[in-house]
């Protein structure tokens, strides 16, 4: 009996088609995994930046609320009794948010000249285990005599956890 020559499996066209397919699937899986990991890392860092921005804005709002409360409650005659160089805690308040957040603000004042004062307002937001503190520096001037209304101006950028923070609020409302 005569045998016909047969082609080996390695030389067959079907095995040529299977070998690249065996490589393509793992390469696509690795590529897709790297793409998803890169997206997740970018999304996580963007989300973290957004949370810090929102916390900075909220703490700045608390500090500005302290400035506003001071401006509404300040008595020019009482301020004039503060000696030059003296400083004083003027007011503080605690603000409650949802179940997990609490905010506070504090305002202190220092008399720097006969008709001028430096104002320092701090807002602190505590949400969960994280805390953000922002402060606003400003000045207080008496508009006329002791019976007149006072004017409060503050810097356009607040200082949040040691970093300069330019808030849309202080830019629009500041002096």
ROVO-268342 format. One line per 5 residues: number of its first residue (from 1); their letters; for each residue x, y, z of C-alpha. Coordinates in steps of 0.02 Angstrom, whole numbers, always signed. Layout:
! residues N
NUM> A> X:Y:Z ~ ...
END
This chain:
! residues 175
1> XXXXX> +0:+0:+0 ~ +56:+167:-43 ~ +40:+313:+73 ~ +4:+482:+12 ~ +114:+620:+82
6> XXXXX> +18:+719:+211 ~ +51:+895:+265 ~ +101:+918:+446 ~ -15:+1015:+560 ~ +107:+1160:+573
11> XXXXX> +100:+1185:+386 ~ -89:+1178:+373 ~ -185:+1338:+334 ~ -305:+1311:+481 ~ -164:+1318:+608
16> XXXXX> -98:+1477:+528 ~ -265:+1559:+565 ~ -273:+1495:+745 ~ -100:+1554:+800 ~ -132:+1741:+772
21> XXXXX> -303:+1728:+854 ~ -222:+1652:+1008 ~ -109:+1806:+1020 ~ -239:+1937:+976 ~ -358:+1897:+1119
26> XXXXX> -229:+1917:+1261 ~ -155:+2073:+1179 ~ -328:+2152:+1166 ~ -368:+2103:+1346 ~ -205:+2181:+1409
31> XXXXX> -234:+2338:+1306 ~ -413:+2355:+1368 ~ -356:+2329:+1548 ~ -223:+2465:+1531 ~ -349:+2583:+1452
36> XXXXX> -475:+2557:+1592 ~ -340:+2577:+1726 ~ -282:+2741:+1646 ~ -460:+2807:+1639 ~ -493:+2757:+1820
41> XXXXX> -335:+2845:+1880 ~ -379:+3003:+1783 ~ -560:+2999:+1844 ~ -506:+2973:+2025 ~ -384:+3119:+2022
46> XXXXX> -514:+3231:+1940 ~ -643:+3181:+2071 ~ -519:+3216:+2212 ~ -479:+3389:+2139 ~ -664:+3427:+2124
51> XXXXX> -695:+3379:+2306 ~ -552:+3492:+2365 ~ -620:+3636:+2259 ~ -795:+3614:+2330 ~ -730:+3605:+2508
56> XXXXX> -625:+3762:+2479 ~ -775:+3855:+2410 ~ -883:+3800:+2558 ~ -752:+3850:+2687 ~ -730:+4017:+2598
61> XXXXX> -919:+4042:+2605 ~ -911:+4014:+2793 ~ -771:+4142:+2812 ~ -868:+4268:+2707 ~ -1023:+4233:+2811
66> XXXXX> -919:+4282:+2963 ~ -868:+4444:+2876 ~ -1050:+4479:+2832 ~ -1111:+4441:+3009 ~ -975:+4555:+3080
71> XXXXX> -1022:+4694:+2960 ~ -1205:+4682:+3011 ~ -1173:+4674:+3199 ~ -1022:+4789:+3220 ~ -1044:+4943:+3327
76> XXXXX> -929:+5084:+3273 ~ -931:+5163:+3447 ~ -879:+4999:+3528 ~ -740:+4977:+3399 ~ -671:+5148:+3442
81> XXXXX> -643:+5092:+3622 ~ -519:+4960:+3565 ~ -343:+5030:+3590 ~ -221:+5037:+3443 ~ -122:+4874:+3433
86> XXXXX> -253:+4774:+3528 ~ -341:+4627:+3451 ~ -501:+4543:+3497 ~ -608:+4394:+3450 ~ -763:+4477:+3385
91> XXXXX> -880:+4333:+3346 ~ -891:+4150:+3308 ~ -1031:+4033:+3257 ~ -1060:+3850:+3219 ~ -1157:+3800:+3065
96> XXXXX> -1232:+3628:+3042 ~ -1256:+3548:+2872 ~ -1315:+3373:+2836 ~ -1282:+3229:+2956 ~ -1096:+3224:+2914
101> XXXXX> -1042:+3404:+2895 ~ -1015:+3542:+3020 ~ -948:+3714:+2986 ~ -884:+3854:+3095 ~ -827:+4031:+3068
106> XXXXX> -730:+4150:+3176 ~ -689:+4334:+3154 ~ -553:+4429:+3244 ~ -508:+4611:+3233 ~ -350:+4709:+3267
111> XXXXX> -342:+4897:+3276 ~ -193:+4956:+3174 ~ -222:+5145:+3173 ~ -343:+5272:+3241 ~ -478:+5239:+3110
116> XXXXX> -421:+5072:+3036 ~ -434:+4891:+3084 ~ -370:+4727:+3012 ~ -499:+4589:+3000 ~ -462:+4403:+2997
121> XXXXX> -608:+4286:+2959 ~ -589:+4097:+2959 ~ -712:+3968:+2896 ~ -690:+3784:+2935 ~ -788:+3643:+2855
126> XXXXX> -779:+3468:+2928 ~ -857:+3333:+2820 ~ -833:+3155:+2877 ~ -651:+3139:+2928 ~ -589:+3278:+2814
131> XXXXX> -569:+3460:+2862 ~ -544:+3617:+2758 ~ -501:+3785:+2833 ~ -501:+3947:+2734 ~ -462:+4121:+2795
136> XXXXX> -497:+4292:+2724 ~ -396:+4446:+2769 ~ -478:+4614:+2760 ~ -486:+4789:+2829 ~ -620:+4888:+2917
141> XXXXX> -638:+5075:+2899 ~ -758:+5191:+2986 ~ -855:+5284:+2853 ~ -873:+5446:+2950 ~ -893:+5470:+3135
146> XXXXX> -921:+5338:+3268 ~ -1107:+5337:+3234 ~ -1081:+5302:+3048 ~ -1085:+5131:+2964 ~ -922:+5039:+2942
151> XXXXX> -852:+4975:+2777 ~ -767:+4807:+2761 ~ -653:+4758:+2618 ~ -559:+4596:+2596 ~ -429:+4519:+2482
156> XXXXX> -484:+4429:+2324 ~ -397:+4265:+2365 ~ -427:+4164:+2521 ~ -298:+4050:+2600 ~ -363:+3871:+2611
161> XXXXX> -262:+3740:+2707 ~ -105:+3841:+2674 ~ -134:+3863:+2488 ~ -193:+4019:+2397 ~ -369:+3990:+2331
166> XXXXX> -450:+4108:+2208 ~ -636:+4091:+2235 ~ -767:+4157:+2117 ~ -855:+4222:+2272 ~ -713:+4331:+2334
171> XXXXX> -672:+4390:+2158 ~ -850:+4448:+2126 ~ -891:+4514:+2300 ~ -722:+4577:+2359 ~ -665:+4755:+2363
END
